[in-house]
């Protein structure tokens, strides 16, 4: 039997504290009825035999000591059905697109269950994003968690939309993959109304909404709602992946807003803060989200995550990117200098990394030369970047012919390989061929990270000779 209390003792920020006469379950759902008859939903955040702390999803405005508290006896559930594809939901899982009510096939707790490590299948299959800086240099693998590290004012939202629009799973020869479809779960946390309009306009304009489920938590929505938005998104992703055999890409933006909500709630609970005021348990909390990516043996579907976060002050030692980097398998850096040059997307491949890239490229997965091409492009661009610093000191005239070729390569790499615009969808073949066009501007003897057979097959001899004649 559901118990109702009128024992609210304190209201602090997004939290309501109430006295109880028996222990209440952690994460249990709560209904709070205000004196004017309005009903708010909440969740038990802390529970003892004498009191509970309740986080209220719709905000605590209008709640006073005369309000009644009723404990539902179950945790927050996400209604799940394949018909969610094409729908737009609020940050708390309510439809906001004017469509019909959700008629679920089943409901599941949003906390989810950790994947048994012995049942995990190692991620080693390619997801094509259509972005050369990612596909060619920092390849995304099914079941991977690969965050995007950005900064305030940088176009990470444009890159997120481009990936959501273009991401696809290349055709597989393996019969077990037959029938697997691709879906995108887009979880927005603490974004402005302007950003929300941009997201929705793009989803509708490009038709990407048809294969997507969008969860939208706005900046003026209660901070507490931000703590459930990614869990609702991931619960939906797990259902589509492991019950309906979809390959699901989950894009979560902005994780910095999520962590700020954790800090706000921690302050309201008067917790002892950790680094820079964030809760000491933030690492564990983030891990409960990120570790829900993966593949399960015997299941055709997969859950891949791209969390996006804005680094305060562009500082990658800040607790949010620092802890995220520990948990995830690499990172994609959005660079402010490249953005100021008009490079779109402004991805800096030098500090970027995909730790699972080697397992998802090469023979049996994508073109065999993929790994060697990426390594050689990386090495040549890094050398060109180092030489730019030297030019600032001694001038370009003091450099050798070889050094000048590397400087030209670095410029061309940014202007032709990284630069592609947010509307261009490049296939992997096009990306790798473009890489070889750039490498062919260097002498053959400089390609010391590429197998001879690939040089013979892909090196563009004529262009190299033409450059040599020009130099003479």
Residue pairs with C-beta under 8 A, 6 or more apart in sequence:
2 70
2 71
2 72
2 73
3 22
3 70
3 71
4 68
4 69
4 70
5 18
5 19
5 20
5 68
5 69
5 70
6 66
6 67
6 68
6 69
7 18
7 19
7 20
7 69
8 16
8 17
8 18
8 63
8 64
8 65
8 67
8 69
9 17
9 18
9 19
9 51
9 65
10 16
10 17
11 17
11 60
11 63
11 64
12 268
12 269
13 60
13 264
13 265
13 267
13 268
14 55
14 56
14 59
14 60
14 222
14 223
14 224
14 264
14 265
14 268
15 45
15 53
15 54
15 55
15 56
15 60
15 265
15 268
15 269
16 32
16 42
16 53
16 54
16 56
16 60
16 63
16 69
17 51
17 52
17 53
17 54
18 51
18 52
18 54
18 69
19 50
19 51
20 47
20 49
20 50
20 51
20 52
22 49
23 47
23 48
23 49
24 44
24 47
24 52
24 71
25 44
25 47
25 73
25 75
26 44
26 46
26 47
27 43
27 44
27 75
27 76
27 111
28 43
28 44
28 47
28 71
28 72
28 73
28 74
28 75
29 41
29 42
29 43
29 44
29 71
29 72
29 74
29 75
29 76
30 41
30 42
30 43
30 44
30 54
30 69
30 70
30 71
30 72
31 39
31 40
31 41
31 42
31 69
31 70
31 72
32 39
32 40
32 41
32 42
32 54
32 56
32 63
32 67
32 68
32 69
32 70
33 39
33 40
33 67
33 68
33 70
34 40
34 62
34 63
34 64
34 67
35 64
35 66
35 67
36 62
38 62
40 56
40 57
40 58
40 59
40 63
41 56
41 57
41 58
41 92
42 54
42 55
42 56
42 57
43 54
43 55
43 57
43 75
43 76
43 228
44 52
44 53
44 54
44 71
45 53
45 54
45 55
45 265
45 269
46 52
46 53
46 269
47 53
53 269
54 69
55 224
55 227
55 265
56 63
56 222
56 224
57 92
57 222
57 224
57 225
57 228
58 92
58 222
58 225
59 222
59 224
75 109
75 110
75 111
76 109
76 110
76 228
77 107
77 108
77 109
77 110
78 93
78 107
78 108
78 109
78 110
78 232
78 235
78 236
79 93
79 102
79 104
79 107
80 104
80 105
80 106
80 107
80 108
80 235
80 236
80 239
81 102
81 103
81 104
81 105
82 105
82 240
82 244
83 102
83 103
84 102
84 213
84 236
85 183
85 210
85 211
85 212
85 213
85 240
86 209
86 210
86 211
86 212
86 213
87 95
87 97
87 99
87 102
87 213
87 214
88 95
88 96
88 97
88 200
88 209
88 214
88 216
89 95
89 96
89 97
89 213
89 214
89 215
89 216
89 232
90 96
90 215
90 216
90 217
90 221
90 225
91 188
91 189
91 215
91 216
91 217
91 218
91 221
91 225
91 226
91 228
91 229
91 232
92 217
92 225
92 228
92 229
92 232
93 215
93 228
93 232
95 101
95 102
96 216
106 239
108 235
108 238
108 239
109 235
110 228
110 231
110 232
110 234
110 235
111 231
111 288
112 231
112 234
112 235
112 238
112 292
114 291
114 292
115 291
115 292
115 294
115 296
119 296
119 297
120 294
120 295
120 296
120 297
121 143
121 294
121 295
121 296
121 297
122 295
122 359
123 141
123 142
123 143
123 144
123 294
123 295
123 302
123 304
123 356
123 359
123 360
124 141
124 356
124 359
124 360
124 365
125 141
125 142
125 143
125 169
125 172
125 302
125 360
125 365
126 139
126 140
126 141
126 142
126 169
126 170
126 360
126 361
126 365
126 366
126 428
127 140
127 141
127 142
127 167
127 168
127 169
127 247
127 249
127 304
128 135
128 166
128 167
128 168
128 169
128 170
128 427
128 428
129 135
129 140
129 162
129 163
129 166
129 167
130 162
130 163
130 166
130 167
130 168
130 424
130 425
130 426
130 427
131 159
131 162
131 163
131 166
131 345
131 347
131 420
131 426
132 417
132 418
132 420
132 426
132 431
132 434
133 332
133 345
133 347
133 349
133 352
133 417
133 418
134 140
134 163
134 332
134 347
134 354
135 426
135 428
135 431
136 370
136 373
136 374
136 377
136 417
136 428
136 431
136 432
136 435
137 349
137 352
137 374
137 377
137 378
138 146
138 330
138 332
138 349
138 352
138 353
138 354
138 357
139 354
139 356
139 357
139 360
139 361
139 366
139 370
140 146
140 304
140 306
140 354
141 304
141 354
141 356
141 357
141 359
141 360
142 169
142 247
142 295
142 302
142 304
142 360
143 293
143 294
143 295
143 302
143 303
143 304
144 293
144 304
144 305
144 329
144 330
144 354
144 356
145 290
145 291
145 293
145 304
145 305
145 306
145 307
145 327
145 328
145 329
146 304
146 305
146 306
146 328
146 329
146 330
146 331
146 332
146 354
147 255
147 305
147 306
147 307
147 308
147 309
147 321
147 324
147 325
147 328
147 330
147 331
147 332
148 156
148 159
148 160
148 306
148 307
148 308
148 309
148 331
148 332
148 334
149 309
149 311
149 316
149 321
149 324
149 331
149 332
149 333
149 334
150 156
150 308
150 309
150 310
150 311
150 334
151 310
151 311
151 314
151 334
151 336
152 310
152 312
154 310
154 334
154 336
154 339
154 346
155 334
155 339
155 344
155 345
155 346
155 422
156 253
156 254
156 308
156 310
156 334
157 195
157 198
157 199
157 253
157 308
158 344
158 345
158 422
159 334
159 345
159 347
159 422
160 186
160 251
160 253
160 306
160 308
161 198
161 199
161 202
161 203
161 422
162 345
162 422
162 423
163 249
163 251
163 306
164 184
164 186
164 203
164 208
164 212
164 249
164 251
165 202
165 206
165 208
165 425
166 425
167 182
167 184
167 249
168 182
169 180
169 182
169 247
170 366
170 428
172 178
176 300
177 300
179 245
179 300
180 245
180 246
180 247
180 300
180 301
181 211
181 245
181 246
181 247
182 211
182 246
182 247
182 248
182 249
183 211
183 212
183 213
183 237
183 240
183 246
183 247
183 248
183 249
184 208
184 211
184 212
184 213
184 248
184 249
184 250
184 251
185 212
185 213
185 215
185 233
185 234
185 236
185 237
185 240
185 248
185 249
185 250
185 251
186 199
186 203
186 212
186 213
186 214
186 215
186 233
186 251
187 215
187 217
187 229
187 230
187 232
187 233
187 250
187 251
187 252
187 253
188 195
188 196
188 199
188 214
188 215
188 216
188 217
188 229
188 253
188 254
189 217
189 226
189 229
189 230
189 252
189 253
189 254
189 255
189 257
189 258
189 261
190 217
190 218
190 219
190 221
190 223
190 226
190 254
190 257
190 258
190 260
190 261
191 199
191 216
191 217
191 218
191 219
191 253
191 254
191 257
192 218
192 219
193 218
193 219
193 220
196 216
196 218
199 214
199 216
200 214
202 208
203 209
203 212
203 214
213 233
213 236
215 229
215 232
215 233
217 225
217 226
217 229
219 257
223 260
223 261
223 264
223 265
224 261
224 265
226 257
226 258
226 261
227 258
227 261
227 262
227 265
229 258
230 252
230 258
230 289
231 289
233 250
233 252
234 250
234 289
234 292
234 303
237 248
237 250
237 292
237 303
238 292
238 303
240 246
240 248
240 301
241 247
241 248
241 299
241 301
241 302
241 303
242 296
242 299
242 301
242 303
243 301
244 301
245 299
245 300
245 301
246 301
247 301
247 302
247 304
248 301
248 302
248 303
248 304
249 304
249 305
249 306
250 293
250 303
250 304
250 305
250 306
251 306
251 307
251 308
252 258
252 289
252 305
252 306
252 307
252 308
253 307
253 308
254 308
254 309
254 310
255 286
255 307
255 308
255 309
255 320
255 324
256 309
256 310
256 311
256 312
256 320
259 278
259 282
259 286
259 319
259 320
262 278
262 279
262 282
262 285
263 273
263 277
263 278
263 279
266 273
266 278
266 279
267 273
267 277
271 279
271 280
272 280
273 279
273 280
274 280
274 282
274 319
275 319
276 318
276 319
278 319
278 320
279 285
282 319
282 323
283 323
283 326
283 327
286 323
286 324
286 327
287 327
289 307
290 305
290 307
290 324
290 327
290 328
291 327
292 303
292 305
293 303
293 304
293 305
294 302
294 303
295 301
295 302
295 303
305 328
307 324
307 328
309 320
309 321
309 324
311 318
311 320
311 321
312 318
312 320
314 336
315 321
316 322
316 325
316 351
321 331
324 331
325 331
329 354
329 355
329 356
330 352
330 353
330 354
330 355
330 356
330 357
331 351
331 352
331 353
332 347
332 352
333 347
333 348
333 351
333 352
334 345
334 346
334 347
334 348
335 346
335 347
335 348
336 346
337 346
338 346
338 347
338 348
338 414
338 418
339 346
341 414
342 419
343 414
343 415
343 418
343 419
344 419
344 420
344 421
344 422
345 418
345 420
345 422
346 418
347 418
349 377
349 378
349 381
349 418
350 378
350 381
350 382
350 385
357 371
357 374
358 371
360 366
361 367
361 370
361 371
361 374
362 368
362 370
362 371
366 428
367 428
367 429
367 432
368 454
369 432
369 450
369 451
369 454
369 457
369 458
370 428
370 432
372 449
372 450
372 451
372 454
373 432
373 435
373 436
373 439
373 450
373 454
373 458
374 435
375 449
375 450
376 439
376 447
376 449
376 450
377 413
377 417
377 435
377 438
377 439
379 449
380 406
380 409
380 410
380 413
380 438
380 439
380 442
380 446
381 409
381 410
381 413
383 406
383 410
384 406
384 407
384 409
384 410
384 411
384 413
385 410
387 399
387 403
387 406
387 407
387 410
388 407
388 410
390 399
390 403
391 399
391 407
396 404
396 407
399 407
401 471
402 443
402 446
405 441
405 442
405 443
405 467
406 442
408 441
409 438
409 441
409 442
412 438
412 441
413 438
416 434
416 437
416 438
417 431
417 434
417 435
417 438
420 426
426 434
433 458
436 458
436 459
436 460
437 460
437 463
439 447
439 450
439 459
440 459
440 460
440 461
440 463
440 464
441 463
441 464
441 467
443 464
444 455
444 459
444 464
447 455
447 459
